[in-house]
Amino acid sequence: VQLVESGGGLVQAGGSLRLSCQTSGYNFDDYVIGWFRQAPGKEREFVGALKWRGISTAYADSVKGRFTISRDNAESTVYLAMSSLIPEDTAVYYCATGPRVTIATMTLHARYDYWGQGTQVTVSS
């Protein structure tokens, strides 16, 4: 299983970015796909997840209404569209997946077995 993130960068507060997570090596529909982020000196935190078979999504309260997860089945790619960015969104963003993740545990990073390398998002004030 491989996950490769891209799309990070430097953006001003109020701006937008779209991150991509290209997946390979497994059936795209089989697992929950989560997005997490980690700022310097902080714990890795849940951002959102695309539930099994892409039926629905879930988001952390801190990003609800600003971030949107979507998927492209043909490309086996998941996207994280981020808008109204604030400096507190600055972090390395990761996508992750794995067979041990359920809807009940999707916010727990320890449940995810496969991770991408991360992509840096920096929001300037």
N, CA, C and O atoms as a printed pandas DataFrame, in Angstrom:
     atom_number atom_name residue_name chain_id  residue_number  x_coord  y_coord  z_coord
0              1         N          VAL        A               1    0.845   -1.190    0.000
1              2        CA          VAL        A               1    0.000    0.000    0.000
2              3         C          VAL        A               1    0.884    1.245    0.000
3              4         O          VAL        A               1    1.813    1.358    0.799
4              5         N          GLN        A               2    0.586    2.163   -0.894
5              6        CA          GLN        A               2    1.353    3.421   -0.934
6              7         C          GLN        A               2    0.412    4.610   -0.982
7              8         O          GLN        A               2   -0.627    4.584   -1.643
8              9         N          LEU        A               3    0.799    5.638   -0.275
9             10        CA          LEU        A               3    0.050    6.888   -0.259
10            11         C          LEU        A               3    1.038    8.012   -0.517
11            12         O          LEU        A               3    2.093    8.070    0.115
12            13         N          VAL        A               4    0.711    8.894   -1.429
13            14        CA          VAL        A               4    1.607    9.998   -1.763
14            15         C          VAL        A               4    0.811   11.292   -1.757
15            16         O          VAL        A               4   -0.097   11.480   -2.565
16            17         N          GLU        A               5    1.165   12.191   -0.828
17            18        CA          GLU        A               5    0.482   13.486   -0.760
18            19         C          GLU        A               5    1.203   14.511   -1.635
19            20         O          GLU        A               5    2.405   14.419   -1.886
20            21         N          SER        A               6    0.436   15.467   -2.076
21            22        CA          SER        A               6    1.000   16.605   -2.807
22            23         C          SER        A               6    0.051   17.784   -2.667
23            24         O          SER        A               6   -1.083   17.638   -2.212
24            25         N          GLY        A               7    0.538   18.961   -3.068
25            26        CA          GLY        A               7   -0.328   20.134   -3.103
26            27         C          GLY        A               7   -0.112   21.139   -1.992
27            28         O          GLY        A               7   -0.751   22.191   -1.979
28            29         N          GLY        A               8    0.778   20.838   -1.057
29            30        CA          GLY        A               8    1.033   21.795    0.006
30            31         C          GLY        A               8    1.772   23.018   -0.507
31            32         O          GLY        A               8    2.217   23.066   -1.654
32            33         N          GLY        A               9    1.892   24.012    0.378
33            34        CA          GLY        A               9    2.599   25.219   -0.008
34            35         C          GLY        A               9    2.362   26.327    0.980
35            36         O          GLY        A               9    1.834   26.119    2.073
36            37         N          LEU        A              10    2.769   27.524    0.568
37            38        CA          LEU        A              10    2.614   28.721    1.387
38            39         C          LEU        A              10    1.428   29.522    0.856
39            40         O          LEU        A              10    1.330   29.773   -0.345
40            41         N          VAL        A              11    0.533   29.918    1.749
41            42        CA          VAL        A              11   -0.652   30.656    1.344
42            43         C          VAL        A              11   -0.955   31.703    2.410
43            44         O          VAL        A              11   -0.655   31.504    3.587
44            45         N          GLN        A              12   -1.541   32.796    2.000
45            46        CA          GLN        A              12   -1.930   33.834    2.960
46            47         C          GLN        A              12   -3.225   33.440    3.669
47            48         O          GLN        A              12   -4.033   32.677    3.138
48            49         N          ALA        A              13   -3.401   33.962    4.851
49            50        CA          ALA        A              13   -4.641   33.729    5.596
50            51         C          ALA        A              13   -5.833   34.127    4.733
51            52         O          ALA        A              13   -5.816   35.154    4.055
52            53         N          GLY        A              14   -6.861   33.296    4.776
53            54        CA          GLY        A              14   -8.035   33.514    3.944
54            55         C          GLY        A              14   -7.973   32.814    2.608
55            56         O          GLY        A              14   -8.969   32.747    1.886
56            57         N          GLY        A              15   -6.810   32.294    2.276
57            58        CA          GLY        A              15   -6.628   31.633    0.990
58            59         C          GLY        A              15   -7.059   30.178    1.002
59            60         O          GLY        A              15   -7.620   29.679    1.977
60            61         N          SER        A              16   -6.778   29.511   -0.114
61            62        CA          SER        A              16   -7.211   28.123   -0.309
62            63         C          SER        A              16   -6.076   27.275   -0.859
63            64         O          SER        A              16   -5.167   27.774   -1.524
64            65         N          LEU        A              17   -6.149   25.995   -0.569
65            66        CA          LEU        A              17   -5.242   24.999   -1.132
66            67         C          LEU        A              17   -6.020   23.702   -1.301
67            68         O          LEU        A              17   -6.992   23.446   -0.591
68            69         N          ARG        A              18   -5.576   22.891   -2.251
69            70        CA          ARG        A              18   -6.141   21.549   -2.370
70            71         C          ARG        A              18   -5.017   20.527   -2.315
71            72         O          ARG        A              18   -4.101   20.545   -3.137
72            73         N          LEU        A              19   -5.101   19.644   -1.342
73            74        CA          LEU        A              19   -4.120   18.571   -1.197
74            75         C          LEU        A              19   -4.646   17.321   -1.899
75            76         O          LEU        A              19   -5.851   17.075   -1.955
76            77         N          SER        A              20   -3.715   16.548   -2.429
77            78        CA          SER        A              20   -4.052   15.283   -3.073
78            79         C          SER        A              20   -3.375   14.136   -2.336
79            80         O          SER        A              20   -2.280   14.287   -1.794
80            81         N          CYS        A              21   -4.034   13.005   -2.327
81            82        CA          CYS        A              21   -3.477   11.774   -1.765
82            83         C          CYS        A              21   -3.675   10.681   -2.806
83            84         O          CYS        A              21   -4.765   10.129   -2.955
84            85         N          GLN        A              22   -2.595   10.384   -3.521
85            86        CA          GLN        A              22   -2.640    9.339   -4.539
86            87         C          GLN        A              22   -2.403    8.000   -3.856
87            88         O          GLN        A              22   -1.388    7.812   -3.185
88            89         N          THR        A              23   -3.342    7.064   -4.028
89            90        CA          THR        A              23   -3.213    5.766   -3.374
90            91         C          THR        A              23   -2.924    4.676   -4.398
91            92         O          THR        A              23   -3.265    4.804   -5.574
92            93         N          SER        A              24   -2.289    3.605   -3.934
93            94        CA          SER        A              24   -2.044    2.446   -4.789
94            95         C          SER        A              24   -1.775    1.235   -3.918
95            96         O          SER        A              24   -1.435    1.359   -2.741
96            97         N          GLY        A              25   -1.933    0.052   -4.518
97            98        CA          GLY        A              25   -1.571   -1.173   -3.822
98            99         C          GLY        A              25   -2.693   -1.831   -3.041
99           100         O          GLY        A              25   -2.464   -2.827   -2.355
100          101         N          TYR        A              26   -3.892   -1.298   -3.133
101          102        CA          TYR        A              26   -5.013   -1.923   -2.444
102          103         C          TYR        A              26   -6.295   -1.456   -3.115
103          104         O          TYR        A              26   -6.293   -0.534   -3.930
104          105         N          ASN        A              27   -7.398   -2.121   -2.749
105          106        CA          ASN        A              27   -8.697   -1.737   -3.297
106          107         C          ASN        A              27   -9.155   -0.441   -2.638
107          108         O          ASN        A              27   -9.373   -0.375   -1.428
108          109         N          PHE        A              28   -9.291    0.562   -3.453
109          110        CA          PHE        A              28   -9.585    1.920   -2.985
110          111         C          PHE        A              28  -10.821    1.971   -2.094
111          112         O          PHE        A              28  -10.911    2.821   -1.208
112          113         N          ASP        A              29  -11.764    1.078   -2.319
113          114        CA          ASP        A              29  -13.018    1.111   -1.575
114          115         C          ASP        A              29  -12.937    0.417   -0.215
115          116         O          ASP        A              29  -13.849    0.554    0.600
116          117         N          ASP        A              30  -11.867   -0.319    0.036
117          118        CA          ASP        A              30  -11.861   -1.231    1.172
118          119         C          ASP        A              30  -11.697   -0.543    2.526
119          120         O          ASP        A              30  -12.225   -1.011    3.535
120          121         N          TYR        A              31  -10.960    0.575    2.543
121          122        CA          TYR        A              31  -10.598    1.141    3.838
122          123         C          TYR        A              31  -11.049    2.584    3.981
123          124         O          TYR        A              31  -11.221    3.306    2.999
124          125         N          VAL        A              32  -11.234    2.984    5.230
125          126        CA          VAL        A              32  -11.380    4.416    5.543
126          127         C          VAL        A              32  -10.076    5.133    5.190
127          128         O          VAL        A              32   -8.992    4.599    5.421
128          129         N          ILE        A              33  -10.178    6.326    4.638
129          130        CA          ILE        A              33   -8.995    7.153    4.378
130          131         C          ILE        A              33   -9.098    8.399    5.245
131          132         O          ILE        A              33  -10.082    9.135    5.180
132          133         N          GLY        A              34   -8.090    8.620    6.044
133          134        CA          GLY        A              34   -8.101    9.762    6.951
134          135         C          GLY        A              34   -7.076   10.810    6.572
135          136         O          GLY        A              34   -6.064   10.507    5.942
136          137         N          TRP        A              35   -7.346   12.041    6.961
137          138        CA          TRP        A              35   -6.385   13.129    6.863
138          139         C          TRP        A              35   -6.039   13.574    8.284
139          140         O          TRP        A              35   -6.919   13.762    9.124
140          141         N          PHE        A              36   -4.747   13.736    8.533
141          142        CA          PHE        A              36   -4.262   14.201    9.820
142          143         C          PHE        A              36   -3.279   15.349    9.574
143          144         O          PHE        A              36   -2.804   15.552    8.456
144          145         N          ARG        A              37   -2.994   16.078   10.623
145          146        CA          ARG        A              37   -1.967   17.113   10.517
146          147         C          ARG        A              37   -1.183   17.169   11.823
147          148         O          ARG        A              37   -1.662   16.787   12.891
148          149         N          GLN        A              38    0.041   17.662   11.686
149          150        CA          GLN        A              38    0.898   17.784   12.855
150          151         C          GLN        A              38    1.699   19.064   12.760
151          152         O          GLN        A              38    2.490   19.257   11.836
152          153         N          ALA        A              39    1.483   19.933   13.726
153          154        CA          ALA        A              39    2.227   21.183   13.819
154          155         C          ALA        A              39    3.442   20.955   14.714
155          156         O          ALA        A              39    3.426   20.035   15.533
156          157         N          PRO        A              40    4.483   21.755   14.586
157          158        CA          PRO        A              40    5.677   21.586   15.412
158          159         C          PRO        A              40    5.342   21.605   16.894
159          160         O          PRO        A              40    4.662   22.510   17.377
160          161         N          GLY        A              41    5.826   20.599   17.611
161          162        CA          GLY        A              41    5.627   20.538   19.050
162          163         C          GLY        A              41    4.243   20.093   19.487
163          164         O          GLY        A              41    3.926   20.107   20.677
164          165         N          LYS        A              42    3.419   19.697   18.526
165          166        CA          LYS        A              42    2.048   19.279   18.877
166          167         C          LYS        A              42    1.794   17.839   18.458
167          168         O          LYS        A              42    2.522   17.265   17.648
168          169         N          GLU        A              43    0.746   17.276   19.031
169          170        CA          GLU        A              43    0.344   15.922   18.679
170          171         C          GLU        A              43   -0.269   15.905   17.285
171          172         O          GLU        A              43   -0.811   16.903   16.810
172          173         N          ARG        A              44   -0.169   14.747   16.645
173          174        CA          ARG        A              44   -0.837   14.588   15.357
174          175         C          ARG        A              44   -2.341   14.597   15.603
175          176         O          ARG        A              44   -2.830   13.895   16.488
176          177         N          GLU        A              45   -3.071   15.384   14.830
177          178        CA          GLU        A              45   -4.497   15.513   15.082
178          179         C          GLU        A              45   -5.324   15.165   13.851
179          180         O          GLU        A              45   -4.915   15.385   12.711
180          181         N          PHE        A              46   -6.481   14.623   14.123
181          182        CA          PHE        A              46   -7.429   14.246   13.084
182          183         C          PHE        A              46   -7.983   15.487   12.415
183          184         O          PHE        A              46   -8.341   16.459   13.079
184          185         N          VAL        A              47   -8.051   15.443   11.084
185          186        CA          VAL        A              47   -8.638   16.534   10.309
186          187         C          VAL        A              47   -9.973   16.094    9.724
187          188         O          VAL        A              47  -10.973   16.800    9.846
188          189         N          GLY        A              48   -9.987   14.940    9.096
189          190        CA          GLY        A              48  -11.212   14.438    8.484
190          191         C          GLY        A              48  -10.980   13.068    7.907
191          192         O          GLY        A              48   -9.846   12.591    7.845
192          193         N          ALA        A              49  -12.062   12.428    7.481
193          194        CA          ALA        A              49  -11.948   11.087    6.926
194          195         C          ALA        A              49  -13.042   10.839    5.904
195          196         O          ALA        A              49  -14.149   11.371    5.984
196          197         N          LEU        A              50  -12.681   10.012    4.947
197          198        CA          LEU        A              50  -13.622    9.524    3.952
198          199         C          LEU        A              50  -13.963    8.107    4.360
199          200         O          LEU        A              50  -13.096    7.235    4.413
200          201         N          LYS        A              51  -15.229    7.887    4.647
201          202        CA          LYS        A              51  -15.606    6.597    5.194
202          203         C          LYS        A              51  -15.634    5.527    4.114
203          204         O          LYS        A              51  -15.537    5.821    2.922
204          205         N          TRP        A              52  -15.763    4.322    4.538
205          206        CA          TRP        A              52  -15.737    3.137    3.684
206          207         C          TRP        A              52  -16.625    3.306    2.460
207          208         O          TRP        A              52  -17.800    3.657    2.565
208          209         N          ARG        A              53  -16.045    3.052    1.315
209          210        CA          ARG        A              53  -16.703    3.183    0.016
210          211         C          ARG        A              53  -17.115    4.623   -0.279
211          212         O          ARG        A              53  -17.942    4.877   -1.154
212          213         N          GLY        A              54  -16.529    5.558    0.461
213          214        CA          GLY        A              54  -16.791    6.962    0.167
214          215         C          GLY        A              54  -18.222    7.383    0.406
215          216         O          GLY        A              54  -18.691    8.360   -0.178
216          217         N          ILE        A              55  -18.924    6.652    1.263
217          218        CA          ILE        A              55  -20.333    6.942    1.491
218          219         C          ILE        A              55  -20.523    8.301    2.143
219          220         O          ILE        A              55  -21.458    9.033    1.819
220          221         N          SER        A              56  -19.634    8.627    3.059
221          222        CA          SER        A              56  -19.773    9.904    3.734
222          223         C          SER        A              56  -18.430   10.340    4.273
223          224         O          SER        A              56  -17.445    9.604    4.228
224          225         N          THR        A              57  -18.417   11.553    4.782
225          226        CA          THR        A              57  -17.195   12.114    5.327
226          227         C          THR        A              57  -17.430   12.579    6.756
227          228         O          THR        A              57  -18.567   12.740    7.201
228          229         N          ALA        A              58  -16.337   12.788    7.455
229          230        CA          ALA        A              58  -16.397   13.313    8.816
230          231         C          ALA        A              58  -15.254   14.297    8.983
231          232         O          ALA        A              58  -14.200   14.142    8.366
232          233         N          TYR        A              59  -15.459   15.307    9.815
233          234        CA          TYR        A              59  -14.460   16.360    9.977
234          235         C          TYR        A              59  -14.288   16.720   11.445
235          236         O          TYR        A              59  -15.211   16.601   12.251
236          237         N          ALA        A              60  -13.083   17.163   11.765
237          238        CA          ALA        A              60  -12.857   17.758   13.081
238          239         C          ALA        A              60  -13.609   19.081   13.165
239          240         O          ALA        A              60  -13.805   19.756   12.155
240          241         N          ASP        A              61  -14.021   19.441   14.355
241          242        CA          ASP        A              61  -14.764   20.690   14.540
242          243         C          ASP        A              61  -13.964   21.905   14.077
243          244         O          ASP        A              61  -14.529   22.888   13.597
244          245         N          SER        A              62  -12.656   21.825   14.227
245          246        CA          SER        A              62  -11.807   22.975   13.901
246          247         C          SER        A              62  -11.763   23.285   12.412
247          248         O          SER        A              62  -11.380   24.387   12.021
248          249         N          VAL        A              63  -12.155   22.317   11.571
249          250        CA          VAL        A              63  -12.085   22.547   10.121
250          251         C          VAL        A              63  -13.440   22.431    9.448
251          252         O          VAL        A              63  -13.560   22.677    8.248
252          253         N          LYS        A              64  -14.451   22.061   10.201
253          254        CA          LYS        A              64  -15.780   21.858    9.626
254          255         C          LYS        A              64  -16.268   23.141    8.971
255          256         O          LYS        A              64  -16.177   24.225    9.549
256          257         N          GLY        A              65  -16.782   23.003    7.767
257          258        CA          GLY        A              65  -17.258   24.156    7.028
258          259         C          GLY        A              65  -16.187   24.842    6.200
259          260         O          GLY        A              65  -16.499   25.667    5.341
260          261         N          ARG        A              66  -14.932   24.510    6.448
261          262        CA          ARG        A              66  -13.823   25.117    5.686
262          263         C          ARG        A              66  -13.099   24.088    4.822
263          264         O          ARG        A              66  -12.589   24.428    3.755
264          265         N          PHE        A              67  -13.048   22.852    5.265
265          266        CA          PHE        A              67  -12.339   21.795    4.558
266          267         C          PHE        A              67  -13.351   20.803    3.983
267          268         O          PHE        A              67  -14.389   20.540    4.591
268          269         N          THR        A              68  -13.039   20.257    2.811
269          270        CA          THR        A              68  -13.908   19.288    2.166
270          271         C          THR        A              68  -13.070   18.150    1.594
271          272         O          THR        A              68  -12.077   18.376    0.902
272          273         N          ILE        A              69  -13.486   16.928    1.896
273          274        CA          ILE        A              69  -12.820   15.740    1.363
274          275         C          ILE        A              69  -13.645   15.198    0.200
275          276         O          ILE        A              69  -14.869   15.096    0.283
276          277         N          SER        A              70  -12.960   14.858   -0.871
277          278        CA          SER        A              70  -13.627   14.257   -2.024
278          279         C          SER        A              70  -12.713   13.187   -2.605
279          280         O          SER        A              70  -11.577   13.020   -2.160
280          281         N          ARG        A              71  -13.220   12.457   -3.611
281          282        CA          ARG        A              71  -12.419   11.383   -4.184
282          283         C          ARG        A              71  -12.628   11.304   -5.680
283          284         O          ARG        A              71  -13.664   11.708   -6.209
284          285         N          ASP        A              72  -11.628   10.779   -6.342
285          286        CA          ASP        A              72  -11.680   10.465   -7.759
286          287         C          ASP        A              72  -11.436    8.973   -7.878
287          288         O          ASP        A              72  -10.304    8.509   -7.735
288          289         N          ASN        A              73  -12.487    8.228   -8.137
289          290        CA          ASN        A              73  -12.347    6.769   -8.182
290          291         C          ASN        A              73  -11.420    6.316   -9.305
291          292         O          ASN        A              73  -10.630    5.388   -9.130
292          293         N          ALA        A              74  -11.517    6.955  -10.428
293          294        CA          ALA        A              74  -10.716    6.534  -11.581
294          295         C          ALA        A              74   -9.226    6.691  -11.298
295          296         O          ALA        A              74   -8.402    5.920  -11.792
296          297         N          GLU        A              75   -8.892    7.704  -10.493
297          298        CA          GLU        A              75   -7.477    7.963  -10.197
298          299         C          GLU        A              75   -7.058    7.411   -8.839
299          300         O          GLU        A              75   -5.897    7.543   -8.453
300          301         N          SER        A              76   -7.996    6.787   -8.101
301          302        CA          SER        A              76   -7.710    6.294   -6.748
302          303         C          SER        A              76   -7.061    7.381   -5.899
303          304         O          SER        A              76   -6.082    7.146   -5.190
304          305         N          THR        A              77   -7.630    8.561   -5.994
305          306        CA          THR        A              77   -7.063    9.725   -5.320
306          307         C          THR        A              77   -8.124   10.375   -4.434
307          308         O          THR        A              77   -9.296   10.488   -4.794
308          309         N          VAL        A              78   -7.661   10.791   -3.269
309          310        CA          VAL        A              78   -8.515   11.521   -2.336
310          311         C          VAL        A              78   -7.984   12.943   -2.237
311          312         O          VAL        A              78   -6.773   13.162   -2.240
312          313         N          TYR        A              79   -8.890   13.903   -2.149
313          314        CA          TYR        A              79   -8.520   15.302   -2.079
314          315         C          TYR        A              79   -8.976   15.925   -0.767
315          316         O          TYR        A              79   -9.998   15.542   -0.197
316          317         N          LEU        A              80   -8.204   16.883   -0.308
317          318        CA          LEU        A              80   -8.586   17.692    0.841
318          319         C          LEU        A              80   -8.557   19.144    0.373
319          320         O          LEU        A              80   -7.492   19.748    0.244
320          321         N          ALA        A              81   -9.739   19.689    0.123
321          322        CA          ALA        A              81   -9.846   21.084   -0.281
322          323         C          ALA        A              81   -9.983   21.944    0.962
323          324         O          ALA        A              81  -10.876   21.741    1.784
324          325         N          MET        A              82   -9.079   22.910    1.083
325          326        CA          MET        A              82   -9.030   23.742    2.278
326          327         C          MET        A              82   -9.278   25.195    1.881
327          328         O          MET        A              82   -8.626   25.715    0.976
328          329         N          SER        A              83  -10.198   25.830    2.542
329          330        CA          SER        A              83  -10.482   27.233    2.258
330          331         C          SER        A              83  -10.535   28.020    3.564
331          332         O          SER        A              83  -10.533   27.446    4.653
332          333         N          SER        A              84  -10.583   29.334    3.434
333          334        CA          SER        A              84  -10.599   30.217    4.615
334          335         C          SER        A              84   -9.496   29.821    5.592
335          336         O          SER        A              84   -9.722   29.730    6.799
336          337         N          LEU        A              85   -8.320   29.592    5.059
337          338        CA          LEU        A              85   -7.210   29.109    5.883
338          339         C          LEU        A              85   -6.784   30.164    6.897
339          340         O          LEU        A              85   -6.823   31.365    6.630
340          341         N          ILE        A              86   -6.385   29.690    8.046
341          342        CA          ILE        A              86   -5.904   30.538    9.138
342          343         C          ILE        A              86   -4.516   30.063    9.538
343          344         O          ILE        A              86   -4.151   28.922    9.253
344          345         N          PRO        A              87   -3.732   30.919   10.195
345          346        CA          PRO        A              87   -2.374   30.504   10.580
346          347         C          PRO        A              87   -2.342   29.233   11.417
347          348         O          PRO        A              87   -1.372   28.478   11.356
348          349         N          GLU        A              88   -3.387   28.988   12.195
349          350        CA          GLU        A              88   -3.443   27.779   13.019
350          351         C          GLU        A              88   -3.554   26.497   12.197
351          352         O          GLU        A              88   -3.385   25.401   12.730
352          353         N          ASP        A              89   -3.835   26.630   10.916
353          354        CA          ASP        A              89   -3.871   25.458   10.035
354          355         C          ASP        A              89   -2.474   25.038    9.571
355          356         O          ASP        A              89   -2.324   24.005    8.919
356          357         N          THR        A              90   -1.472   25.819    9.897
357          358        CA          THR        A              90   -0.107   25.499    9.506
358          359         C          THR        A              90    0.337   24.188   10.141
359          360         O          THR        A              90    0.292   24.032   11.361
360          361         N          ALA        A              91    0.763   23.251    9.306
361          362        CA          ALA        A              91    1.160   21.923    9.793
362          363         C          ALA        A              91    1.632   21.099    8.606
363          364         O          ALA        A              91    1.495   21.505    7.452
364          365         N          VAL        A              92    2.186   19.939    8.910
365          366        CA          VAL        A              92    2.401   18.913    7.887
366          367         C          VAL        A              92    1.124   18.076    7.840
367          368         O          VAL        A              92    0.641   17.596    8.866
368          369         N          TYR        A              93    0.597   17.913    6.647
369          370        CA          TYR        A              93   -0.646   17.176    6.455
370          371         C          TYR        A              93   -0.344   15.793    5.883
371          372         O          TYR        A              93    0.453   15.640    4.957
372          373         N          TYR        A              94   -1.004   14.793    6.463
373          374        CA          TYR        A              94   -0.804   13.404    6.072
374          375         C          TYR        A              94   -2.140   12.760    5.705
375          376         O          TYR        A              94   -3.174   13.069    6.299
376          377         N          CYS        A              95   -2.106   11.875    4.734
377          378        CA          CYS        A              95   -3.238   10.976    4.536
378          379         C          CYS        A              95   -2.805    9.591    5.021
379          380         O          CYS        A              95   -1.620    9.259    5.033
380          381         N          ALA        A              96   -3.784    8.806    5.413
381          382        CA          ALA        A              96   -3.490    7.509    6.003
382          383         C          ALA        A              96   -4.660    6.567    5.777
383          384         O          ALA        A              96   -5.790    7.000    5.551
384          385         N          THR        A              97   -4.375    5.275    5.843
385          386        CA          THR        A              97   -5.416    4.273    5.688
386          387         C          THR        A              97   -4.976    2.981    6.331
387          388         O          THR        A              97   -3.860    2.883    6.842
388          389         N          GLY        A              98   -5.846    1.984    6.310
389          390        CA          GLY        A              98   -5.469    0.690    6.860
390          391         C          GLY        A              98   -6.680   -0.117    7.242
391          392         O          GLY        A              98   -7.763    0.434    7.440
392          393         N          PRO        A              99   -6.510   -1.421    7.349
393          394        CA          PRO        A              99   -7.644   -2.322    7.609
394          395         C          PRO        A              99   -8.184   -2.262    9.029
395          396         O          PRO        A              99   -9.291   -2.738    9.281
396          397         N          ARG        A             100   -7.427   -1.684    9.970
397          398        CA          ARG        A             100   -7.880   -1.670   11.364
398          399         C          ARG        A             100   -8.728   -0.455   11.707
399          400         O          ARG        A             100   -9.179   -0.311   12.843
400          401         N          VAL        A             101   -8.947    0.417   10.732
401          402        CA          VAL        A             101   -9.724    1.634   10.997
402          403         C          VAL        A             101  -11.205    1.348   10.780
403          404         O          VAL        A             101  -11.602    0.771    9.768
404          405         N          THR        A             102  -12.001    1.761   11.741
405          406        CA          THR        A             102  -13.454    1.672   11.599
406          407         C          THR        A             102  -14.030    3.083   11.746
407          408         O          THR        A             102  -13.314    4.028   12.076
408          409         N          ILE        A             103  -15.306    3.202   11.501
409          410        CA          ILE        A             103  -15.955    4.500   11.681
410          411         C          ILE        A             103  -15.805    4.966   13.125
411          412         O          ILE        A             103  -15.657    6.159   13.391
412          413         N          ALA        A             104  -15.844    4.016   14.051
413          414        CA          ALA        A             104  -15.743    4.374   15.464
414          415         C          ALA        A             104  -14.334    4.817   15.853
415          416         O          ALA        A             104  -14.160    5.546   16.829
416          417         N          THR        A             105  -13.333    4.380   15.097
417          418        CA          THR        A             105  -11.946    4.666   15.492
418          419         C          THR        A             105  -11.212    5.559   14.503
419          420         O          THR        A             105   -9.996    5.713   14.611
420          421         N          MET        A             106  -11.903    6.144   13.556
421          422        CA          MET        A             106  -11.227    6.846   12.473
422          423         C          MET        A             106  -10.493    8.100   12.932
423          424         O          MET        A             106   -9.636    8.598   12.202
424          425         N          THR        A             107  -10.799    8.628   14.112
425          426        CA          THR        A             107  -10.087    9.808   14.597
426          427         C          THR        A             107   -8.771    9.445   15.290
427          428         O          THR        A             107   -8.011   10.340   15.658
428          429         N          LEU        A             108   -8.492    8.175   15.471
429          430        CA          LEU        A             108   -7.328    7.716   16.228
430          431         C          LEU        A             108   -6.184    7.381   15.274
431          432         O          LEU        A             108   -6.260    6.400   14.534
432          433         N          HIS        A             109   -5.131    8.184   15.287
433          434        CA          HIS        A             109   -4.043    7.970   14.321
434          435         C          HIS        A             109   -3.366    6.623   14.522
435          436         O          HIS        A             109   -2.825    6.059   13.572
436          437         N          ALA        A             110   -3.387    6.094   15.753
437          438        CA          ALA        A             110   -2.714    4.813   16.008
438          439         C          ALA        A             110   -3.380    3.648   15.286
439          440         O          ALA        A             110   -2.788    2.575   15.164
440          441         N          ARG        A             111   -4.580    3.843   14.817
441          442        CA          ARG        A             111   -5.296    2.777   14.126
442          443         C          ARG        A             111   -4.898    2.648   12.662
443          444         O          ARG        A             111   -5.197    1.640   12.022
444          445         N          TYR        A             112   -4.240    3.642   12.143
445          446        CA          TYR        A             112   -3.886    3.658   10.729
446          447         C          TYR        A             112   -2.521    3.005   10.521
447          448         O          TYR        A             112   -1.557    3.336   11.211
448          449         N          ASP        A             113   -2.445    2.083    9.576
449          450        CA          ASP        A             113   -1.201    1.355    9.347
450          451         C          ASP        A             113   -0.341    1.943    8.226
451          452         O          ASP        A             113    0.875    1.754    8.202
452          453         N          TYR        A             114   -0.974    2.647    7.317
453          454        CA          TYR        A             114   -0.241    3.142    6.150
454          455         C          TYR        A             114   -0.371    4.659    6.080
455          456         O          TYR        A             114   -1.463    5.218    6.185
456          457         N          TRP        A             115    0.778    5.308    5.901
457          458        CA          TRP        A             115    0.833    6.767    5.903
458          459         C          TRP        A             115    1.610    7.261    4.695
459          460         O          TRP        A             115    2.537    6.605    4.220
460          461         N          GLY        A             116    1.217    8.423    4.211
461          462        CA          GLY        A             116    2.025    9.099    3.220
462          463         C          GLY        A             116    3.177    9.825    3.886
463          464         O          GLY        A             116    3.339    9.781    5.105
464          465         N          GLN        A             117    3.975   10.495    3.066
465          466        CA          GLN        A             117    5.170   11.160    3.572
466          467         C          GLN        A             117    4.870   12.535    4.149
467          468         O          GLN        A             117    5.707   13.123    4.835
468          469         N          GLY        A             118    3.685   13.043    3.874
469          470        CA          GLY        A             118    3.284   14.345    4.387
470          471         C          GLY        A             118    3.584   15.461    3.416
471          472         O          GLY        A             118    4.495   15.361    2.594
472          473         N          THR        A             119    2.812   16.525    3.518
473          474        CA          THR        A             119    3.043   17.720    2.704
474          475         C          THR        A             119    2.835   18.948    3.599
475          476         O          THR        A             119    1.861   19.030    4.348
476          477         N          GLN        A             120    3.758   19.887    3.507
477          478        CA          GLN        A             120    3.749   21.056    4.383
478          479         C          GLN        A             120    2.748   22.098    3.887
479          480         O          GLN        A             120    2.723   22.459    2.710
480          481         N          VAL        A             121    1.930   22.562    4.816
481          482        CA          VAL        A             121    1.035   23.689    4.546
482          483         C          VAL        A             121    1.401   24.810    5.524
483          484         O          VAL        A             121    1.408   24.610    6.739
484          485         N          THR        A             122    1.699   25.968    4.987
485          486        CA          THR        A             122    2.043   27.121    5.813
486          487         C          THR        A             122    1.108   28.275    5.475
487          488         O          THR        A             122    1.007   28.693    4.322
488          489         N          VAL        A             123    0.432   28.780    6.494
489          490        CA          VAL        A             123   -0.509   29.883    6.303
490          491         C          VAL        A             123    0.065   31.112    6.991
491          492         O          VAL        A             123    0.271   31.114    8.204
492          493         N          SER        A             124    0.318   32.135    6.228
493          494        CA          SER        A             124    0.889   33.367    6.781
494          495         C          SER        A             124   -0.224   34.341    7.141
495          496         O          SER        A             124   -1.277   34.384    6.505
496          497         N          SER        A             125    0.044   35.118    8.180
497          498        CA          SER        A             125   -0.972   36.076    8.647
498          499         C          SER        A             125   -0.829   37.424    7.965
499          500         O          SER        A             125   -1.602   38.341    8.243
